[in-house]
Amino acid sequence: MIPDVETLLNLQGRTGVSLLLLLWLYLDPFSLFKDSSRGNRFERAAAERYNVEHRQILLPYVPRWVILAAVSIGAVFLSEFTSLTLLAAFFGLAFSVAVAITVLTLTTYLLLGR
């Protein structure tokens, strides 16, 4: 069972959760936000207010994904140097995903702040 988003915000709320969920929380920038597209008008407004108030949660994810992008592009060059084109294609895809998530995270941070 996945705990509530607000429970996962503090360290005590994350005790006892699986390692896979912790990895998911570490990599998914939007896992600690509430879904503002569900519920009645008041629930959606409350979720949106919560997301705006907690937008600073997104900032630590940017360096994580930038590092993943840098490692991926480095692995592309290393794979091409060793003529492992399938592996280079995989790391190229990983680089593209990392850049896309970084841009999406920064864009969401900026849009929540306006």
N, C-alpha and C positions, 0 to 999 in steps of 0.2 A: 504494500500500500504506500502510495506517495503522499507524504505529509502536505499540509497546506503551504502555500507560497510564503505567507507571513511567518510560519514556523521555521522554514528553511533559511530565513534571513539571519538568524543568530546561530552561533556555534553550537549551543545546546540543542537546538532543533535539528541539527544535522547529525547528531550522535545516533548511532544505531542504523543509519541508512546504508544501503549496499554500496560497494565500491563503484559499481557501474553507474549508479545514480549520482554519486559524487563526481565522477568523471563527466557525466552529462551536465551537471550544474557548473562544472569548471569550464566547459567549452561552449555551452549554449547561452548566448547573451540574453535571450528573452525568456529563459526558464523561470526567472524570479518575478516576472510581471504577470499581471492579471489580464484575463481575456475581456476586453471591453466591447466585444461584439455579441455577447450572450446576456440574457436576462432582460428584465424590464428596463425602462428608461432610467430609473434611479440607480439600479445595480450597475448599468453601463457607465453612468456618470461617476459613480463611486470608484469603479475600476479605473477609469481614465484619470481621475484625480490621484489615485494611488500610483499609477504609472508615472505621472508627471512629477509627483513628489519623490519618487525613487529612481529618477532617471540617471543619477550618478552611479548606479549599479553597473551601467554599461561601460564606463570608462576603463575599468581593469581588463575588460575583454579585448580592447583594441591592441595592447602590446602582445597579448597571448597569440592573437591571430596574425599579427605582423611577424612574430617570430616563426609561427608555423609556415607562413608564406615564404619567409627567407630560407628556412630549412628546405622547403619543397623546391624552390628554384635552384638552390645549391645541389639538391639531389638530382634535378633535371640535368644540370651541367655535368655532374659526375656520371650519371647514367649514359649520357650521350658520349662522354669521353671513353667509356668502357664498351660502347656499342650495344647497350641494352635498351633498345628503342621502346619496347613494351613497358619497361619500368620507367623510362623517361616520360612516356605518355601518361602513366599513372600519376607520377609526381607533378606533371604539368596540369593535370586535372585538379590535383590537390592544391596547387598554387592558385588556380583560378577560383576555387571554392573559398580559399582563405582570403583572397583579395575581395571577393564579393561579400563575404560576411563582415569583413572590416569596414567596407564602405557602407553597408546596410546598418551596422551598429552605430557608426558616426552620424549617419543621416538621421537615424531614429533619435539619437541623443539630441541633435540640433532641433529636430521638429518638436520633440517633447518640451523643449525649452522656450518655444515661442508663444 
